Every structure is written in structure tokens, then in C-alpha cells.
Amino acid sequence: GIPRGGELRVTQENKMIKLESNQLAQEPPVLHKLSVAYGKAQDLLLSDGSEVTVNAGSVMVFPDRFTGKTRSVFLNGEAFFKIKKDANKPFIVKTRHNNVEVLGTQFNLRSYDSDDKVYTSLVEGKVKVELGRPDRTQYLVPGEQLAYGKSSRQVELKHFRQEEILAWKNHTIVLKGKPFKQVIPELERFFDIEIECRSKEFLSTKIVGIFKQYKGNFETFIEDLKALKTAHSFIVEGRRVIIDCRQMI
């Protein structure tokens, strides 16, 4: 379990953490902080019976029990929520840029600092996404993803494929043609590696593929990268990967 009012740093695969409250009803709730390391993910059972899977490089702050008229948690990163229905007490996920309110539903929320947008992807039920201010909201139906620009505050609504957006829950990452430069933070989180790319050409290379994570093993991923650009060198120093143009003799 989590120590009372403490912080839990997840650095290895754990079974589901169950949050239990032994406090008296009149005592104020105690906040906990869950930090998940790169290359890992963690399942969490909240006191109301809601289930959360927190992705690598994410931080979630939550109480040991919910009081008042709402159930609120804070997320910086990515998590999948399976919320226990309670019509009288909405569940609210707060990020640094917007809030998502639900009654009972399943959805994925991604709000990493390295992303320029907050992505809310609804699997089941209904959610209300706050867009910068309480009076500007958007409801989603299952299968819809809303991308909210952190700086631009622009909204993009589209349908999404669960096997792509939720792939991380199965230790898989799906890349669909983004430039390598854009996916470096995601790859570093997923494989728990540090990437240094000294080639402008490789930074602009579009990456397409499905990559699996095998207990921290990233060698197969490096071999796949080598196949993309044969005129580049790939140097692995521990968990640091250096990509450079190969010196032609």
C-alpha cells in the first residue's frame, strides 16, 4: 500500500496498489502522490472502487478517500481511467491546462509536459472536457478524441483507434508517421532510455511501426531504427543512444 500522506515512486512492475483508508470520517482526507518511472506503468485502485492505470513518466495526486460533492485527482502525464459510477459525486481529473469531468466511464487522458496538446479519448460512457475555462466545455461520446491546444486553446475532435491510443497498456507503442524529433520524448519514456540525435536528417525521418517493450529491452527497437537509415551510426552506452551520420571513408 501507500504510506499515509506519502509518495510512492514506481521503479519496477508492481501488482495493483489498493488504496485503503483507516481514518475516522471527521478527519480530513490525506493526499498521496504516485510517480511512475520511465519504462514502467502502474495499476491503482482508488478508495471509491475506480481503477486507474498510470503510464510511464507520469505523476498522479489523489486523496485516500473522497469527501464533498466531487471526486478529484490531479494528473501530469498519461493514465487510463475506469471510473466507478456515482451520479451524486462526479469524478474530475485535473491537469495543468484543463479538467475532465465524468460520472462513470472509461477514458484515456494524456497531458505530458512535452506535449503541446491535452488528449482526451473516450472508450465508454460520457465525459465533459473543460476548455480553458468553466463556461467553455465539450462533451464526448465513445470513440471520440478531443485534442486541446495548451497555448493555442484550439480544439480538434476526431475518432480514434483504441488499439493505437491504448497500446501502452499492453507494453506496446504505435507510431504512425510522426517525425523522429516529435516522438523522442515518448520513446524515452517508453523504453527508459536517453536519446541524443546529432543528425538533422534523422530528426525529420518519419517513424512508422509497432514496437514492443520486453522487460526494459530496447535492442530490437534500435535494430528497427538502423533499418530506416543505413547511413547512420547508432552507439549504445548503457541506456543512452547516440545517433549520428556515419563517417564515409
Secondary structure, DSSP 8 states (H G I E B T S, - for coil): ---TT-EEEE-S----EE----S-TTS---EEEEEE-TT--EEEE-TTS-EEEE-TT-EEEEESS--TT-EEEEEEEEEEEE----TTS-EEEE-SS-EEEESS-EEEEEE-TT-SEEEEEEEES-EEEE-SSTT-EEEE-TTEEEEEETTT--EEEEE--HHHHTGGGGTEEEEEEEEHHHHHHHHHHHHT-EEEE--HHHHT-EEEEEEE-BTTB-HHHHHHHHHH-TTEEEEEETTEEEEEE----
